[in-house]
């Protein structure tokens, strides 16, 4: 069983607070069935109960059609949410590290989409900031992995599983997602090649 050392714990806290400037945190750990020091469930029983109460309320609110309540609660949990954001029903947002989520202005998130902010492997923990830039569209039932940035005006097609950045105005489709460049970018490259 490997838990975080005091130095690693401080590095993780700096990452969570944004002081480190890193987008992804990676740490070797023991198997997640044992306490690792990376999970909110590794704290005191009172802290664990408080975490699960907040996580349950988030899950309930995200299933409902009341957009304003979702936005307000995510902000209260530390997420950065812009103006004119729409989060559809039955969306799942990782409750463990909501402070790692940034959703800029005019973003739309479709029904059943999922946004992960961390994951455990057999011997490794990873957490990452997810940034949805202005006017991005996340299609229904899409999956956004931790540490991913969706560029300004980009689209993640329904059902796509995205584990890498999507450039501005591009489209991500499929599982695993592949990136389609914007039509105007393809046209300009074609015209340049013919000149």
CORJOZI-V239270 format. One record per residue. N is the residue number from 1. RES is the residue in one letter. BURIAL is 1 if it has 24 or more other C-alpha atoms within 12 Angstrom, else 0. Layout:
n/res/burial
N/RES/BURIAL
N/RES/BURIAL
This chain:
n/res/burial
1/X/0
2/X/0
3/X/1
4/X/1
5/X/0
6/X/0
7/X/0
8/X/0
9/X/0
10/X/0
11/X/0
12/X/1
13/X/1
14/X/0
15/X/1
16/X/1
17/X/0
18/X/0
19/X/0
20/X/0
21/X/0
22/X/0
23/X/1
24/X/1
25/X/1
26/X/1
27/X/1
28/X/0
29/X/1
30/X/0
31/X/0
32/X/1
33/X/0
34/X/0
35/X/0
36/X/1
37/X/1
38/X/1
39/X/1
40/X/1
41/X/1
42/X/0
43/X/0
44/X/0
45/X/0
46/X/0
47/X/0
48/X/0
49/X/0
50/X/0
51/X/1
52/X/0
53/X/0
54/X/1
55/X/1
56/X/0
57/X/0
58/X/1
59/X/1
60/X/0
61/X/1
62/X/1
63/X/1
64/X/0
65/X/0
66/X/0
67/X/1
68/X/0
69/X/0
70/X/1
71/X/1
72/X/0
73/X/1
74/X/1
75/X/0
76/X/0
77/X/1
78/X/0
79/X/1
80/X/1
81/X/1
82/X/1
83/X/0
84/X/0
85/X/1
86/X/1
87/X/1
88/X/1
89/X/1
90/X/1
91/X/1
92/X/1
93/X/1
94/X/1
95/X/1
96/X/1
97/X/1
98/X/1
99/X/1
100/X/1
101/X/1
102/X/1
103/X/1
104/X/1
105/X/0
106/X/0
107/X/1
108/X/1
109/X/1
110/X/1
111/X/1
112/X/1
113/X/1
114/X/1
115/X/1
116/X/1
117/X/1
118/X/1
119/X/1
120/X/1
121/X/0
122/X/0
123/X/0
124/X/1
125/X/1
126/X/1
127/X/1
128/X/1
129/X/1
130/X/1
131/X/1
132/X/1
133/X/1
134/X/1
135/X/1
136/X/1
137/X/1
138/X/1
139/X/1
140/X/1
141/X/1
142/X/1
143/X/1
144/X/1
145/X/1
146/X/1
147/X/1
148/X/1
149/X/1
150/X/1
151/X/1
152/X/1
153/X/1
154/X/1
155/X/1
156/X/1
157/X/1
158/X/1
159/X/1
160/X/1
161/X/1
162/X/1
163/X/1
164/X/1
165/X/1
166/X/1
167/X/1
168/X/1
169/X/1
170/X/1
171/X/1
172/X/1
173/X/1
174/X/0
175/X/0
176/X/0
177/X/1
178/X/0
179/X/1
180/X/0
181/X/0
182/X/0
183/X/0
184/X/0
185/X/0
186/X/0
187/X/0
188/X/0
189/X/0
190/X/0
191/X/0
192/X/0
193/X/0
194/X/0
195/X/0
